[in-house]
């Protein structure tokens, strides 16, 4: 959904309510937890956040709070949606003088001893089609990593026509998300 002004809370609530019962827009549900499909654009980005248990648990809390989306030009609405299977959210973005809402649903959760995260998949009112996974990993060498793996392809006609701009925004999001998580973990260590 493209808008000329920032969507109000009531517009967001109506938008999400209309997406809750909708089906995902792709058949490869859960593929970010294995092998992403080759007929999509695949993006894999990761950053070391630090070392040790304190870093790992701080990063988990940041992920639970959706801080990886607190980028100024992108956010998750509504705020504070718990990470639960089936939870529906919207990615609110402001770019090129317009606003957009893009519906997504959490399709799986990861809660292992040294790996935590989730993935969401696109719903009909999303400009892309695909899935994105966000994980925090605490490796055996004590390093802690924030990892983003996504597969996508343009769904909305405007995004298909402006594919390079869409890719630019995806890359901007990945860079910003990694920097935000790094800063969030560092901030809580001080």
PASEBA-1860 file (N, C-alpha, C; in nm, 3 decimals):
! residues 190
1> XXXXXXXX> 0.084/-0.117/0.000/0.000/0.000/0.000/0.089/0.123/0.000 ~ 0.074/0.207/-0.101/0.149/0.333/-0.109/0.059/0.448/-0.066 ~ 0.117/0.542/0.009/0.042/0.656/0.062/0.124/0.784/0.043 ~ 0.055/0.896/0.035/0.125/1.024/0.020/0.163/1.085/0.155 ~ 0.101/1.037/0.262/0.135/1.086/0.395/0.152/0.968/0.489 ~ 0.215/0.992/0.603/0.240/0.884/0.699/0.107/0.826/0.747 ~ 0.094/0.694/0.744/-0.032/0.632/0.786/-0.056/0.648/0.936 ~ -0.179/0.677/0.971/-0.218/0.690/1.111/-0.228/0.552/1.176
9> XXXXXXXX> -0.239/0.550/1.307/-0.256/0.425/1.380/-0.382/0.351/1.333 ~ -0.489/0.424/1.305/-0.613/0.358/1.262/-0.598/0.300/1.121 ~ -0.525/0.368/1.033/-0.500/0.314/0.900/-0.417/0.186/0.911 ~ -0.317/0.189/0.997/-0.232/0.071/1.018/-0.316/-0.044/1.072 ~ -0.398/-0.017/1.173/-0.481/-0.123/1.233/-0.575/-0.185/1.129 ~ -0.638/-0.103/1.046/-0.727/-0.153/0.942/-0.650/-0.235/0.839 ~ -0.533/-0.186/0.802/-0.448/-0.255/0.705/-0.411/-0.394/0.756 ~ -0.362/-0.402/0.878/-0.319/-0.531/0.935/-0.438/-0.624/0.954
17> XXXXXXXX> -0.549/-0.570/1.000/-0.669/-0.651/1.018/-0.711/-0.717/0.886 ~ -0.698/-0.645/0.777/-0.733/-0.699/0.646/-0.635/-0.803/0.594 ~ -0.516/-0.810/0.652/-0.414/-0.904/0.606/-0.408/-1.032/0.690 ~ -0.461/-1.030/0.811/-0.446/-1.143/0.903/-0.496/-1.275/0.846 ~ -0.605/-1.273/0.774/-0.662/-1.398/0.721/-0.609/-1.433/0.582 ~ -0.523/-1.350/0.526/-0.472/-1.372/0.391/-0.363/-1.480/0.390 ~ -0.345/-1.543/0.277/-0.241/-1.644/0.260/-0.110/-1.577/0.224 ~ -0.001/-1.644/0.254/0.130/-1.596/0.214/0.139/-1.596/0.061
25> XXXXXXXX> 0.229/-1.514/0.007/0.235/-1.496/-0.138/0.339/-1.585/-0.207 ~ 0.391/-1.683/-0.136/0.493/-1.771/-0.193/0.474/-1.910/-0.134 ~ 0.522/-2.011/-0.203/0.500/-2.149/-0.158/0.617/-2.206/-0.078 ~ 0.732/-2.141/-0.081/0.853/-2.194/-0.019/0.865/-2.154/0.128 ~ 0.756/-2.166/0.203/0.752/-2.121/0.342/0.855/-2.199/0.425 ~ 0.937/-2.124/0.497/1.039/-2.184/0.582/1.172/-2.207/0.513 ~ 1.184/-2.171/0.386/1.307/-2.199/0.312/1.428/-2.120/0.362 ~ 1.408/-2.012/0.437/1.524/-1.941/0.494/1.587/-2.020/0.607
33> XXXXXXXX> 1.523/-2.128/0.650/1.581/-2.214/0.753/1.649/-2.335/0.690 ~ 1.665/-2.331/0.560/1.730/-2.439/0.486/1.795/-2.384/0.362 ~ 1.740/-2.421/0.249/1.793/-2.374/0.121/1.694/-2.281/0.053 ~ 1.727/-2.152/0.044/1.637/-2.059/-0.025/1.621/-2.097/-0.172 ~ 1.505/-2.073/-0.230/1.481/-2.110/-0.370/1.567/-2.027/-0.466 ~ 1.613/-2.089/-0.570/1.705/-2.023/-0.663/1.635/-1.926/-0.758 ~ 1.504/-1.932/-0.768/1.433/-1.842/-0.859/1.396/-1.709/-0.794 ~ 1.457/-1.678/-0.681/1.440/-1.551/-0.611/1.578/-1.485/-0.599
41> XXXXXXXX> 1.579/-1.356/-0.571/1.704/-1.288/-0.536/1.734/-1.322/-0.391 ~ 1.854/-1.367/-0.364/1.892/-1.406/-0.228/1.989/-1.304/-0.172 ~ 1.959/-1.257/-0.052/2.046/-1.164/0.020/2.085/-1.227/0.152 ~ 2.215/-1.227/0.181/2.264/-1.279/0.308/2.363/-1.179/0.364 ~ 2.331/-1.125/0.480/2.413/-1.024/0.545/2.431/-1.060/0.691 ~ 2.553/-1.035/0.743/2.577/-1.064/0.884/2.684/-0.971/0.939 ~ 2.677/-0.950/1.070/2.775/-0.865/1.137/2.804/-0.925/1.274 ~ 2.930/-0.920/1.313/2.965/-0.963/1.448/2.929/-0.851/1.544
49> XXXXXXXX> 2.851/-0.887/1.645/2.805/-0.790/1.744/2.901/-0.780/1.863 ~ 2.981/-0.882/1.883/3.072/-0.886/1.997/3.097/-1.030/2.037 ~ 3.123/-1.048/2.166/3.149/-1.183/2.217/3.076/-1.203/2.349 ~ 3.052/-1.329/2.380/3.003/-1.367/2.511/2.853/-1.363/2.532 ~ 2.816/-1.419/2.646/2.675/-1.432/2.681/2.602/-1.301/2.698 ~ 2.666/-1.201/2.758/2.599/-1.071/2.774/2.558/-1.014/2.639 ~ 2.650/-1.018/2.543/2.620/-0.968/2.409/2.507/-1.047/2.347 ~ 2.511/-1.179/2.360/2.409/-1.266/2.301/2.270/-1.232/2.357
57> XXXXXXXX> 2.259/-1.222/2.488/2.127/-1.197/2.548/2.078/-1.055/2.522 ~ 2.168/-0.959/2.516/2.127/-0.823/2.480/2.077/-0.818/2.336 ~ 2.144/-0.890/2.249/2.102/-0.894/2.109/1.965/-0.961/2.094 ~ 1.941/-1.065/2.171/1.809/-1.129/2.168/1.701/-1.030/2.209 ~ 1.725/-0.956/2.316/1.626/-0.858/2.361/1.601/-0.752/2.255 ~ 1.707/-0.709/2.187/1.691/-0.611/2.079/1.607/-0.669/1.965 ~ 1.632/-0.795/1.931/1.556/-0.860/1.825/1.409/-0.874/1.866 ~ 1.385/-0.914/1.990/1.247/-0.926/2.039/1.173/-0.794/2.033
65> XXXXXXXX> 1.246/-0.683/2.049/1.185/-0.551/2.043/1.180/-0.493/1.902 ~ 1.217/-0.571/1.802/1.216/-0.530/1.661/1.309/-0.411/1.637 ~ 1.413/-0.394/1.718/1.502/-0.279/1.703/1.575/-0.278/1.570 ~ 1.588/-0.392/1.506/1.654/-0.398/1.376/1.579/-0.320/1.270 ~ 1.456/-0.277/1.301/1.376/-0.197/1.209/1.371/-0.050/1.249 ~ 1.428/-0.012/1.360/1.425/0.128/1.405/1.529/0.209/1.329 ~ 1.498/0.240/1.205/1.596/0.304/1.118/1.560/0.447/1.078 ~ 1.451/0.499/1.129/1.408/0.633/1.090/1.319/0.630/0.968
73> XXXXXXXX> 1.365/0.570/0.862/1.286/0.563/0.739/1.206/0.433/0.730 ~ 1.234/0.338/0.821/1.164/0.210/0.827/1.131/0.180/0.972 ~ 1.014/0.121/0.994/0.978/0.073/1.129/0.876/-0.039/1.115 ~ 0.856/-0.110/1.224/0.752/-0.213/1.231/0.632/-0.153/1.302 ~ 0.514/-0.175/1.247/0.391/-0.130/1.311/0.294/-0.247/1.315 ~ 0.214/-0.256/1.420/0.224/-0.173/1.540/0.352/-0.207/1.617 ~ 0.390/-0.117/1.705/0.509/-0.140/1.786/0.483/-0.252/1.887 ~ 0.590/-0.314/1.932/0.588/-0.412/2.041/0.507/-0.537/2.013
81> XXXXXXXX> 0.497/-0.578/1.887/0.430/-0.705/1.855/0.519/-0.817/1.907 ~ 0.466/-0.907/1.991/0.548/-1.019/2.040/0.588/-1.112/1.925 ~ 0.706/-1.170/1.939/0.751/-1.268/1.840/0.676/-1.398/1.865 ~ 0.567/-1.417/1.791/0.484/-1.536/1.802/0.452/-1.586/1.662 ~ 0.447/-1.716/1.647/0.410/-1.776/1.520/0.274/-1.722/1.477 ~ 0.265/-1.673/1.356/0.140/-1.621/1.303/0.116/-1.473/1.327 ~ 0.200/-1.407/1.406/0.182/-1.263/1.430/0.195/-1.188/1.297 ~ 0.104/-1.093/1.275/0.104/-1.015/1.152/0.148/-0.873/1.184
89> XXXXXXXX> 0.240/-0.822/1.104/0.293/-0.688/1.121/0.295/-0.618/0.985 ~ 0.328/-0.489/0.989/0.352/-0.416/0.865/0.487/-0.347/0.876 ~ 0.561/-0.352/0.769/0.683/-0.274/0.758/0.640/-0.140/0.700 ~ 0.660/-0.035/0.780/0.626/0.101/0.735/0.754/0.165/0.685 ~ 0.752/0.214/0.562/0.872/0.273/0.503/0.840/0.408/0.440 ~ 0.937/0.498/0.447/0.926/0.629/0.385/1.045/0.646/0.291 ~ 1.017/0.648/0.162/1.124/0.662/0.062/1.068/0.730/-0.062 ~ 1.151/0.810/-0.125/1.116/0.877/-0.250/0.989/0.961/-0.237
97> XXXXXXXX> 0.969/1.022/-0.120/0.858/1.113/-0.099/0.724/1.048/-0.071 ~ 0.720/0.916/-0.058/0.592/0.850/-0.027/0.612/0.749/0.086 ~ 0.502/0.703/0.139/0.502/0.605/0.246/0.447/0.474/0.192 ~ 0.490/0.365/0.252/0.432/0.236/0.215/0.412/0.152/0.340 ~ 0.313/0.065/0.333/0.289/-0.038/0.433/0.301/-0.171/0.361 ~ 0.374/-0.264/0.422/0.399/-0.394/0.361/0.371/-0.502/0.464 ~ 0.272/-0.584/0.439/0.226/-0.682/0.536/0.311/-0.809/0.535 ~ 0.339/-0.858/0.656/0.418/-0.981/0.672/0.368/-1.058/0.794
105> XXXXXXXX> 0.395/-1.189/0.793/0.352/-1.276/0.902/0.472/-1.360/0.947 ~ 0.486/-1.375/1.077/0.593/-1.462/1.130/0.558/-1.606/1.096 ~ 0.653/-1.673/1.025/0.627/-1.809/0.976/0.700/-1.916/1.056 ~ 0.807/-1.880/1.126/0.870/-1.975/1.219/0.957/-1.899/1.317 ~ 0.983/-1.966/1.428/1.067/-1.913/1.536/1.185/-2.006/1.557 ~ 1.294/-1.951/1.604/1.413/-2.029/1.641/1.445/-1.994/1.785 ~ 1.450/-2.094/1.871/1.485/-2.071/2.011/1.569/-2.188/2.059 ~ 1.695/-2.187/2.016/1.788/-2.293/2.051/1.882/-2.241/2.159
113> XXXXXXXX> 1.970/-2.328/2.207/2.060/-2.288/2.316/2.149/-2.170/2.276 ~ 2.198/-2.167/2.153/2.290/-2.062/2.111/2.248/-1.995/1.979 ~ 2.120/-2.005/1.950/2.067/-1.944/1.827/1.922/-1.904/1.851 ~ 1.891/-1.779/1.821/1.757/-1.726/1.845/1.717/-1.642/1.724 ~ 1.591/-1.652/1.686/1.544/-1.567/1.577/1.407/-1.603/1.527 ~ 1.376/-1.549/1.412/1.246/-1.572/1.350/1.254/-1.536/1.203 ~ 1.152/-1.576/1.130/1.138/-1.536/0.990/0.996/-1.491/0.967 ~ 0.983/-1.392/0.879/0.849/-1.355/0.836/0.839/-1.368/0.685
121> XXXXXXXX> 0.714/-1.392/0.642/0.686/-1.407/0.500/0.589/-1.300/0.454 ~ 0.590/-1.274/0.325/0.508/-1.167/0.270/0.363/-1.210/0.250 ~ 0.276/-1.113/0.271/0.132/-1.128/0.250/0.092/-1.049/0.125 ~ -0.033/-1.059/0.079/-0.072/-0.994/-0.046/-0.043/-0.843/-0.054 ~ -0.055/-0.772/0.057/-0.026/-0.629/0.053/0.118/-0.602/0.094 ~ 0.210/-0.660/0.020/0.354/-0.636/0.035/0.409/-0.615/-0.105 ~ 0.501/-0.519/-0.122/0.551/-0.490/-0.257/0.644/-0.599/-0.309 ~ 0.697/-0.682/-0.219/0.783/-0.793/-0.257/0.712/-0.925/-0.228
129> XXXXXXXX> 0.770/-1.031/-0.276/0.723/-1.166/-0.249/0.843/-1.242/-0.196 ~ 0.830/-1.304/-0.077/0.941/-1.381/-0.025/0.942/-1.389/0.126 ~ 1.060/-1.418/0.179/1.075/-1.445/0.322/1.207/-1.385/0.371 ~ 1.207/-1.344/0.498/1.328/-1.287/0.558/1.346/-1.343/0.698 ~ 1.469/-1.389/0.726/1.502/-1.447/0.857/1.601/-1.356/0.929 ~ 1.578/-1.339/1.059/1.666/-1.260/1.145/1.711/-1.349/1.259 ~ 1.842/-1.369/1.275/1.890/-1.455/1.384/2.006/-1.389/1.459 ~ 2.017/-1.432/1.584/2.131/-1.402/1.668/2.197/-1.537/1.695
137> XXXXXXXX> 2.328/-1.546/1.669/2.401/-1.671/1.684/2.521/-1.650/1.776 ~ 2.535/-1.739/1.873/2.650/-1.737/1.964/2.734/-1.860/1.931 ~ 2.842/-1.838/1.861/2.923/-1.948/1.810/3.014/-2.006/1.918 ~ 3.068/-2.124/1.889/3.157/-2.194/1.982/3.283/-2.114/2.014 ~ 3.326/-2.027/1.923/3.445/-1.944/1.949/3.410/-1.818/2.029 ~ 3.288/-1.813/2.084/3.237/-1.707/2.172/3.192/-1.582/2.097 ~ 3.201/-1.580/1.962/3.154/-1.463/1.887/3.002/-1.467/1.873 ~ 2.943/-1.348/1.872/2.798/-1.333/1.858/2.772/-1.257/1.729
145> XXXXXXXX> 2.682/-1.313/1.648/2.653/-1.259/1.516/2.504/-1.229/1.500 ~ 2.477/-1.122/1.427/2.342/-1.090/1.379/2.341/-1.127/1.232 ~ 2.245/-1.209/1.191/2.241/-1.265/1.056/2.104/-1.238/0.994 ~ 2.105/-1.187/0.871/1.982/-1.165/0.794/1.992/-1.246/0.666 ~ 1.894/-1.332/0.642/1.887/-1.408/0.518/1.749/-1.387/0.457 ~ 1.747/-1.347/0.331/1.619/-1.321/0.265/1.620/-1.373/0.123 ~ 1.502/-1.412/0.078/1.482/-1.436/-0.065/1.358/-1.357/-0.105 ~ 1.367/-1.291/-0.219/1.256/-1.205/-0.260/1.256/-1.184/-0.410
153> XXXXXXXX> 1.142/-1.137/-0.458/1.129/-1.087/-0.594/1.017/-0.985/-0.593 ~ 1.024/-0.888/-0.683/0.922/-0.783/-0.685/0.783/-0.841/-0.710 ~ 0.686/-0.790/-0.638/0.548/-0.834/-0.656/0.461/-0.721/-0.714 ~ 0.478/-0.601/-0.660/0.398/-0.486/-0.703/0.451/-0.436/-0.839 ~ 0.362/-0.399/-0.930/0.406/-0.353/-1.063/0.507/-0.237/-1.059 ~ 0.487/-0.142/-0.969/0.581/-0.030/-0.961/0.721/-0.076/-0.918 ~ 0.726/-0.175/-0.831/0.854/-0.227/-0.785/0.921/-0.308/-0.896 ~ 0.841/-0.381/-0.973/0.898/-0.455/-1.088/0.958/-0.357/-1.189
161> XXXXXXXX> 0.888/-0.246/-1.213/0.937/-0.147/-1.309/1.062/-0.074/-1.260 ~ 1.074/-0.059/-1.130/1.188/0.014/-1.073/1.277/-0.080/-0.992 ~ 1.302/-0.198/-1.047/1.378/-0.302/-0.977/1.509/-0.250/-0.915 ~ 1.591/-0.172/-0.986/1.716/-0.125/-0.924/1.693/-0.040/-0.798 ~ 1.587/0.039/-0.798/1.556/0.120/-0.678/1.513/0.030/-0.562 ~ 1.434/-0.072/-0.592/1.393/-0.167/-0.488/1.513/-0.238/-0.428 ~ 1.606/-0.280/-0.513/1.728/-0.346/-0.464/1.811/-0.249/-0.379 ~ 1.817/-0.124/-0.421/1.891/-0.025/-0.345/1.832/-0.011/-0.203
169> XXXXXXXX> 1.698/-0.009/-0.195/1.634/0.002/-0.063/1.656/-0.123/0.021 ~ 1.655/-0.241/-0.042/1.682/-0.364/0.033/1.823/-0.362/0.090 ~ 1.919/-0.318/0.012/2.057/-0.312/0.060/2.073/-0.205/0.167 ~ 2.004/-0.093/0.150/2.006/0.012/0.252/1.950/-0.040/0.384 ~ 1.840/-0.116/0.374/1.782/-0.173/0.495/1.881/-0.267/0.564 ~ 1.944/-0.356/0.489/2.038/-0.452/0.549/2.152/-0.380/0.620 ~ 2.211/-0.281/0.554/2.320/-0.205/0.617/2.272/-0.135/0.743 ~ 2.158/-0.070/0.734/2.104/0.003/0.849/2.065/-0.090/0.963
177> XXXXXXXX> 2.007/-0.203/0.929/1.965/-0.299/1.030/2.084/-0.355/1.106 ~ 2.191/-0.388/1.033/2.311/-0.439/1.100/2.373/-0.332/1.190 ~ 2.381/-0.208/1.140/2.437/-0.099/1.221/2.351/-0.074/1.345 ~ 2.220/-0.081/1.327/2.128/-0.057/1.440/2.146/-0.163/1.548 ~ 2.155/-0.289/1.508/2.174/-0.397/1.606/2.309/-0.384/1.674 ~ 2.413/-0.350/1.600/2.545/-0.330/1.660/2.539/-0.218/1.763 ~ 2.480/-0.106/1.726/2.468/0.007/1.818/2.383/-0.026/1.939 ~ 2.275/-0.100/1.918/2.184/-0.135/2.028/2.256/-0.222/2.131
185> XXXXXX> 2.333/-0.319/2.086/2.406/-0.406/2.178/2.516/-0.327/2.248 ~ 2.589/-0.244/2.175/2.697/-0.163/2.234/2.641/-0.066/2.337 ~ 2.526/-0.004/2.305/2.464/0.093/2.395/2.430/0.028/2.529 ~ 2.379/-0.093/2.525/2.336/-0.159/2.649/2.454/-0.213/2.728 ~ 2.573/-0.223/2.664/2.692/-0.270/2.736/2.752/-0.157/2.819 ~ 2.740/-0.033/2.772/2.800/0.083/2.841/2.742/0.106/2.976
END
